[in-house]
Amino acid sequence: MKLVPLGDRVVLKQAEPEEKTQSGIILTTQSQEKPQQAEVIAVGPGGVVDGKEVTMQVKAGDKVIYSKYAGNEVKLDGEEYIIVRQNDILAVVE
């Protein structure tokens, strides 16, 4: 199966949480924070959304940082994805 987003939506695959701190302390599963960095898997077509013309500025393969509480989590074929609106993406990591 394949996720194809509509409108200004973007499908993201979240980066793995850090298992160690920079000082070398190993974190338990409960204390690991969900990272806000993800890879773009698929991008909607853009177009007119809520009466405004939307041009998509990200593409599949981009690494991005998104808002902490943005989007909807979806599980498909054992993989977890997040579907967000493009305006919930804060930056592209280069």
C-alpha positions in Angstrom: 0.0 0.0 0.0 1.0 3.6 -0.6 0.0 6.8 1.1 -0.9 9.6 -1.3 -1.7 12.9 0.5 -4.3 15.3 -0.7 -4.2 19.1 -0.9 -1.4 20.7 1.1 -0.7 17.6 3.2 2.7 15.9 3.6 3.5 12.4 4.8 6.4 12.2 7.2 8.4 9.3 8.6 9.7 10.3 12.1 13.4 10.0 12.9 14.3 7.4 15.6 14.4 8.8 19.2 17.8 9.2 20.8 18.8 6.3 23.0 21.8 8.1 24.6 22.4 11.7 25.7 25.4 13.6 24.5 27.2 12.8 27.7 26.6 9.0 27.2 23.7 8.4 29.6 21.4 5.6 28.2 17.8 6.7 28.2 14.9 4.3 29.0 12.0 4.1 26.6 9.8 6.3 28.8 12.3 9.1 29.0 13.0 9.2 25.3 11.5 12.3 23.7 9.8 12.0 20.3 12.0 13.8 17.8 10.5 16.6 15.8 12.7 15.7 12.8 11.4 13.6 10.0 11.9 12.6 6.4 9.3 13.6 3.8 7.8 10.4 2.2 5.1 11.9 0.0 3.8 15.4 -0.8 0.3 16.4 -1.9 -0.4 18.4 -5.1 -1.0 21.8 -3.4 -3.5 23.9 -5.4 -6.3 25.9 -3.9 -6.7 25.1 -0.2 -9.2 27.1 2.0 -9.5 29.7 -0.8 -5.7 30.3 -1.1 -3.3 29.1 -3.7 -0.7 26.8 -2.1 2.6 25.9 -3.7 4.3 22.9 -2.2 7.8 23.9 -1.0 9.0 20.4 0.2 9.7 17.3 -1.8 10.1 13.6 -1.0 13.4 12.9 0.6 13.7 16.2 2.4 14.6 16.2 6.1 12.3 18.6 8.0 11.5 19.8 11.4 7.8 20.0 12.3 5.6 21.4 15.1 5.6 19.3 18.2 1.9 18.6 18.3 1.1 18.7 14.6 -0.5 16.1 12.4 -2.1 12.7 12.7 -0.3 9.5 13.3 -1.1 6.7 10.9 0.1 3.1 10.9 0.3 1.3 7.5 2.0 -2.1 6.8 3.7 -2.0 10.2 5.2 1.4 9.6 4.3 4.6 11.5 3.8 7.8 9.6 2.6 11.3 10.4 0.4 13.3 8.1 0.8 17.1 8.5 -0.2 20.3 6.7 2.7 22.0 4.9 2.3 25.0 7.3 3.1 22.7 10.2 6.6 22.2 8.8 9.0 24.7 10.4 12.2 24.2 8.5 14.1 22.0 6.0 17.3 20.5 7.3 20.1 20.9 4.7 
